[in-house]
Amino acid sequence: MLPPSRGIFSHGYPLLPLLLRQRAASRLISAAAFAAAPVHVAGCRAMHLDASWALLPDPEKVHKGGEDALFVGKLSFGVFDGVGGWAREGIDSGIFSRQLAQKTEEAINSGMKTKGEDGRNFPDLVAALSKALASVDEMGSCTACIVHVSANGQYSALNVGDSGFRVLRPSESQDGPLSVVVSSRQQQHFFNCPLQLGTGSKDLPEHGDRYEGEMQAGDLLLLATDGCFDNLFDEEIAEMMARPLSEGQSASFLANMVCTASRTASLQKKRRTPFAVSAREHGFQFQGGKVDDVAVVAVRVLASDEPLAEEKACEAEQTELPRSKL
C-alpha cells in the first residue's frame, strides 16, 4: 500500500486521501536563485546573528512558486508549509501560507509580549500567530514553525505541524562533529497528515509545541519545512554543516547547502530517508526520497564585541526582508 499524500484535516476527519504522486526526475533548481542576502544583526549582549534563507519549489509547482513560505527578521524567523491536498479543490495553499507568514511577522513586530520561564519578556508567539491567522482572508491551511532569538541568546519557539527547527552546536574540539542539541518534534494527526492552521481545521496555535532555551556563540539554528526533514536525517545535516560552519561560511551559504541537499536526496529513489522509514513504520510501501517544496532558514549565532544596549533598541531597527521571489 502506498502512503497517502499530505492530507487536509477538517473537523477531525481527513477530506482528501490522495495516492502519492509519481516523483518526476526534474532538473535541480538552484537554491541560490531564491536566497536572500545575509542580514547582520548587532547583538545587544555580546552576540550577533547572521541569518539568511533558501527556497526551492517542488519541480511540479515551479509555475506557481510552490506552497512553502517564510520570513526572516532580525531576531524572529518562521517557515510555513501549505498543505498540498487543497489542490484537489482548486485552491493554492501557497497563497494562504505566504499571507500567514507575512501577517505573523507583522504581529511579532507589533510588540506582543509574554514572560518566559525565567521571567524575561519574549514575543508572544502564540498570540502573534493567532492574530495573524484571524486576519488571513484566503482559503487553505499550513503548518508553522516560529523562533525568536533575543539579543542575549535566549530563544523561544512555537511549532505547529511537521515543519520544525534544530539547534546544532560545535564540539569543544575544532575538528569535532556538530551535535543536534535541540530538535522539535513533528505533530501529526496520522501519518503524513500534520496539525495545520486554516480553513476548516480545529487545530490552533495554542496546540503547538513550545520551546525555550539559550543559544551559544557558535550555534547554528535551522528552521525548515518537511521537504528538508523528510529527506535528511539530523545526523546527515550535522555532518554536512560541520566543515562549512567551522570555516565561517555565511548563513546564505549554509541555507543554500541544506536546501540543495534536501532536493538532491528527494530525487534519489533508493535512498534511505526519514520519510521512507516512517512510511514503513506505518505499514506503507515507500522507498527513496519525497519530492516537495523546501524552505530553509539558517541563523548563525556569533560572538560580538558590540557594546551592550537594550534589546528593544535592537528590535526597533528591524527591517522587512522579502519572503520569497513569488
N, C-alpha and C positions, 0 to 999 in steps of 0.2 A: 504494500500500500504506500502510495506517495504521500508526503506530508502536505497539508493544506497551505495555501498562501496566507499571508498576513490578513487576518480577518477583522471585520468591523464587529465591535461588541456593543450591543444596544439592548438596554432593559434586561441585561443578564443573559441574553441569548445571541449566538452568532448569527449574522444575517447573510453573509456571503461566503460560504465554503467553496473555495476555488481549487482546482488542481494546480499544482506547482507548474509554472510556465517552463517552456523549454529555454535553456540558457544559451543565448547566442554568443559565439566567439567573436564579438565585435572588437573593433580596434580599441586600443587603450587610449583613453583621453588623458591628456596631460593635466595633472592637478595644478601645475604652475600657471595655467591659463586662468584659474579661478582663485589663486592665492592672493590675499591682501598683503600689503607691505607691513612689516612688523611695527608694533606700537610699543614705544618705550615709556614706561611709567615711573616717575620718580617715587621711590618708596619713602614713606614718612618715618619708618622706624628701621633704618639700616637694611632695607631691601628694595629692590625694584623688579618689575616684571617685563618680560619680553613676550608678547602674545601675537599669534597670527592664526590663520585658518586656511583650509583647503577643502574643496567640494568637487565631487565627481558625480554627475547624474548617472543613473542606470543607462546603459547604451541604448535601451529601447525607449528611454524617456528624455533623451537629449533635446528633442524638438520643443519640449515644454519646460525644460530646465530641471526635471526631476521633482521629487517631493520632499527632500530634506531642506531644512533652513537652519540658520544660526545667527548669533550676534556676538560681537567681540567689543566689549567696552574696555575701560582702563582697569577696572577692578572686578567686573562681572562678566560672565560668559555663559552661553547657552547653546544647546543643539536641540533640534526638533525634527521628528521623523513622521511625515504624513503617511497615514495608513493606506496602502495601495488598493485595498479592496473596494474603495469608493469609486474606482474607475469603472466598475461594472454598472454603476448608477449614473455614469456620465459626469462624475464630479472629480475635479482635480484637487486632491487633498494637499498638494503643494501650495496652492493659494492660501489655504487655511493655515498651514504650518508657518509660512512666511509672515502672514499677518500676526499670528500669535507671537512669533519671535520678536517682531518689531514692537508690539504693544507691551510685551513683557519687559524688554529693555527700558522702554519709556516709563513703565510703572516702577521699576527698580530705581531709576534715576530721579524719580519724583520724591524720594526720601522716605519711603515706608520702612519703619524700623521695628525690630524686636530684640529682646535680650537673649543672648546665648547662655549656655550652661555656666559660663564663667562670669556672667553679669555684664559682659561687654555688649554694646549695641551692634547688631548686624542688620543688613537689609532684610525685611520680612519677605522671604522668597515665596512662601505660601500665599500671603496677601497680594503680592505683586502679580503672581501667576493667576490668581483668582480674578483680580481686577482686569487683567489682560483678556482672560477667557471670556468674561462677561461682555467685553466690548468688541469681540470678533463678530463680524456680520456675514461670514462665509460659512457654507456647509462643509463638513469634513471632520476629521479627527486626527490627532497626532500624539506622539509621546513627547516628553520634555525632560531635559536634564539641565539644571542651572547651578552654577558655582560662583560664589563671591569670595574673593581673597582680600581681606583687609590689609591695610598698609603695614601692619605689624606682623603679618604672616598667618593670622588666624583665618580659617575658612569656614564657610557654611555652604551646604549643598542640598538640593532637592532633586530627587529623581522619580519620575512617573513613567513606568513602562520599561521598555527594553533598550533604550539608549543608555548611556552611562558615563562614568568618569573613572580615571585611575590616577593615583599619585605614585610616581616612580622616584626612587631615591638611590643615589650612588652609594657604593660601599666606601668604607674608610680607605681602602686601597685604591690608588688612582686607576689601576687597570682591572679592578674588580667588577663584578656584574652589577646591574641595577636590580633593586628589589621593588616589587609592587607592594607598597605598604598600605594602600587603601584601594579597595575595589568595590564599586557599587554593585548591588545585585539586580538582576532582571526581575521585573514584576510582570507576570503573565496570568491571564485567566485560565488558559490552557495553552498547549504547545503552539507557538507562532501566533498567538492572539494576545498582544500586550495590553496592559492597562493603558487607556487612552483618553484624552480630553477632547470633547467636542460634541457634535450633533448626536443626540440620542443616547449618549453614554452617561451612565451613573457614576463613572469614575471622576474624582475631583482632585484638585491639587493637594488637599489635606490627606489624601490616600497615599501620597508618595512617601518614599523613604527619605528621612532627613539625616544629614551627617554634619558633624562639626569636628574640627581638629586644627592642627598647626602645621604650616608649611615651613620648610627649612631652606636656607640658601643652597642651591644645587638641585633642588627638586624639580621634577617635570610633571606638570598637570596636563592630562589629556582628557578631553571630552570628545565623545564620538557617538554616532548613531550605530545601529546594529549592522550596517554594511561593513563596519570595521570589526566589531566584536563577534560577529557571526563567522568571520573568516580568519581571524588571527587570535591565537591563544595569548594570554597575558605574557607568558614566558617568551613567546616569539617577539612580541612588541618590546619587551625589556631588552632582549638580546640585540635587536636591530638598532635600538636607541642608544645603547651604551657608548659606542665609539663616537658617533657624531655629537652626543651630549658632552662627552669628555673633551672633545676638540673645540667646543664652544660654538657649534653651529647654531644658526638663528632658529627661532621658533617657526619662521616661514619654511625653512629647510626641513625641520622635523615634521611639521604638519603635512607637507607635500610627500615626505617619505612614507609616513604611515598610510596616507590616503592612497598612494600609488601601490604600495604593498598589499593593501586590502583588495584593491581591484584585481591585481595580478593573481592573488590567491583565489578570488571568487571565480576566476575563469578556468581554474585547474580542476578537471573532472575527477581526478583520483586522489586529490589531496585530502588529508585528514584535517577537518576543520571543526570548530566548536559547534556549528550548526548541524553538521553531519552526525557528530557524536550525540547531540541532544535529540536529533530525529530518531536515531536508532534506539535511544533510551525510552522513547515514547512509542515505539513499535512501528516506525515508518522506515521505508527503504530509501535511503538517500546516501549519495557519495559525492565528495568533492565540495567545491565552494558554492556559495549562494550569491548570485549576481544581484546587486542592489545599488541604490544611491549610497554614497559615502560622504559624510560630513565629519571633519576633524578640526578641533581647536587645540592648539598646543600653547602652553604657557610655561615659560622658564622662569624660575624664581632665582634671582641673582643677588649676591651681596652688593651693598651700595654704601658709598661714603657720603651720600647726600645728608645735609643737616636735618635734624628732627623737625617735624611740623605736624600740625593736627591733621588727622585723617580726612576731615571734612574739607580741608583745603585742597587735598589731592582730588577728592571726588568732584569738587566744583569745577575742576579743569577738564572733566571728561568731554570728549567729542565723539560724535557718532561716526561709526565706520559703515561702509557698505556691507550688507549681509550676504549678498550673492551678486552674481552677474546676470540675474534673471530679470 
